[in-house]
Amino acid sequence: MLRVGRMTEVRALCRRARAASRGMAVRDRAEKDAALRAIAAELRARERDLLAANARDVEDARGRGTSGAMLDRLALDPRRLAQMAEAVEQVAALDDPVGAVLSDTVRPNGLRVRRVRVPIGVVAFVYEARPNVTTDASALCLKAGNAVILRGGSDAARSNVVIAGAIADALDRTGLPRDAVQLLPAGDRDAVRELLQQTDTVDLAIPRGSEAFIRFVKEVSRVPVIAHASGVCHLFVDAGADVAMAVRIAHNGKLQRPGVCNALECLLVDASDAARLLPPIARDLIEGGCELRGCERTRQLVPEAKPAADDDWGREFLDRILAVRVVDGLDAALEHVARFGTGHTEAICTRDGSHADRWRREIDAACVVVNASTRFHDGGELGLGAEIGTATSKIHWRGVMGLEGLTTFQWIIDGEGQTRG
Amino acid sequence: MLRVGRMTEVRALCRRARAASRGMAVRDRAEKDAALRAIAAELRARERDLLAANARDVEDARGRGTSGAMLDRLALDPRRLAQMAEAVEQVAALDDPVGAVLSDTVRPNGLRVRRVRVPIGVVAFVYEARPNVTTDASALCLKAGNAVILRGGSDAARSNVVIAGAIADALDRTGLPRDAVQLLPAGDRDAVRELLQQTDTVDLAIPRGSEAFIRFVKEVSRVPVIAHASGVCHLFVDAGADVAMAVRIAHNGKLQRPGVCNALECLLVDASDAARLLPPIARDLIEGGCELRGCERTRQLVPEAKPAADDDWGREFLDRILAVRVVDGLDAALEHVARFGTGHTEAICTRDGSHADRWRREIDAACVVVNASTRFHDGGELGLGAEIGTATSKIHWRGVMGLEGLTTFQWIIDGEGQTRG
């Protein structure tokens, strides 16, 4: 009986989201921006409640043995809360994607045919992350004219309840449907499963979290999924490359922030120039505190490197560890990436224009980088503003995903009574 | 043992498709167009074989009791075969979507950031349709730089084998990978099920066929699906509408070709003006051989109308039958469409600009039509050229889907050694 009741509840929540999405879709920019600013104000006004709830989340997480870095990401303080509110205001400042005209033609029979950006409808955002993701994702979904169903992780459960309450009240107060942002209770996989069956009311699922969690979502979902999976990013250093540039790009890709999805996980170096290129790159990384795991040819040039195991290729270390392989030229590098890459971000360092062209054309990844750090594949760096994640699916949107990725389009045909002959 | 062997075969076929897709992605327009012209020539050269195989398909279908109209759609003759070849040449004449630049900016740090159209990769096209769909879909997938796995219906099984053979040989002869078009044997649901599990090698599934078939595909697929489902299209005739225009649009929508997905299935008329509008529209449709199934108020104005059953709302008749309902103004019409529409094509006939605006803004469908026939939602009519179907999903592409819908995009970042601070 309890189970049936809970499933009915999930379905009712989704139906409310669908109704709210119809209400959201017709709002103009000013209304949506006013609501976002009200959300920021409401977050600031509830600082005490939110910090108290968060302190209990942190305490519980510590009780479950959660480690220092994870705990730090979960914990809020007045400065972090202020940043969350500011981020929501920054989304308000972004252009409204809804209504943008993607194509506009007049047919020989006088029909005007346009494709116009419209909201997707209801987005289910299922994630295991720190509280600021709750506010970022809500702000993006609302600005794009969608309703969102949030299902956050257990760690931030109490914080998310306060945040979602603040958002709903701000929506209410500014005349927008409060059900446009709803929170599904954390820690209940059956409820997630049920959510992902609601093809009538939920248009898109966006999972963000561990590999295992994303695999679970992809397996059970009957709703379309845009997955934000792992990034096994490579850098290929071509023969003849500028060694100083290669050192800089490798260092930045691996060490600037090793725990994120656009960090470098594997370095490939052309065998014909490896004796010149690899030792200085390796020395710099080792001095930066990085462990190298190399192939045989790597270890001849860099004795400090440990031997790489078979499963170090294609592995997301998310740590100060880098796999290093000497390969026989561009073709072998392309082959390695096709086999071990995850379609996230793939970089080349080269002075050869035709090799750069082949890299751009032959690499099948969300983001292809020539002579720059993989770390640039990021919403802020590419000019999108906030991001809801980085898609490694190939359908609908690829790579870093902001407001545009949260919209779809509609054909609009305007006539004067035309009929088809 | 047989089952294991067959499943292994499906997986091997998908891996060959993946390899072929890498070969296709790097071809320029001239190479792809030459292959398409060679395919057209090969189809013409095999006229005898193809007509003989098709005659056996038709014979078998007749033996299974297939009806006249279905049989007619299946049957090829020299004229239809010539049209199939011409359609492939028409795809060759379309612009190449690959390489189109969707955005191009230079960031403050000098990085150039572009989004560029690229092929999707491997498309699984599963359909139950006449043989020309095999050539149309293959031509579109190849032109967009993809590999395609075709799984046609049992009715056209022998015809499809000859067509797929002609295509593969033409690819071979023009230096393109012959595995870019492969045919999965018809009539084996387990093979389809296996195909739709190949998330490593298949990027997108496009089902086209009966409601039951599409439901099956959506249920079993772990690969992203763009569904081409039913069209329950409405026309709302607003108070004050031009009666002659309303008659023309309703007639064309319902009777020009009743068996297709963009045909009209339900007419809604504003109660406040129904006495003027509905009788002439109804008379014209009845004279055209259409059966009307109306609500109570409809039947008061049109005594010839039969009473509509509850399940006539939201029903795809695909026949000379139309549901008719008198509604209380625009809001009630929008409500009816939101409840019973399938997100395909929704039309309004109105002289009120603000009502037209609300229709464009509040209708959630792939195609919104103002003062024209729903029948215009078609690849040829909207200027796309050939189409692979009409998507009723909201993700990736909506409505009539041609070359652009068969592509995705890639971020390309070009730098001069920039690193992230």
Interface residues (C-beta under 8 A of the other chain):
Chain A: R22 A25 V26 T105 R107 L111 V113 V118 I120 G121 T199 D203 L204 K218 E219 R222 P224 V225 I226 D242 A244 M245 R248 I249 H251 N252 Q256 A338 A356 R360 R361 E362 D364 A365 A366 C367 V368 V369 V370 N371 A372 S373 R375 F376 H377 D378 E381 L382 G383 S393 K394 I395 H396 R398 G399 V400 T408 F409 Q410 W411 I412 I413 D414 G415 E416 G417 Q418 T419 R420
Chain B: R22 A25 V26 T105 R107 L111 V113 V118 I120 G121 T199 D203 L204 K218 E219 R222 P224 V225 I226 D242 A244 M245 R248 I249 H251 N252 Q256 A338 A356 R360 R361 E362 D364 A365 A366 C367 V368 V369 V370 N371 A372 S373 R375 F376 H377 D378 E381 L382 G383 S393 K394 I395 H396 R398 G399 V400 T408 F409 Q410 W411 I412 I413 D414 G415 E416 G417 Q418 T419 R420
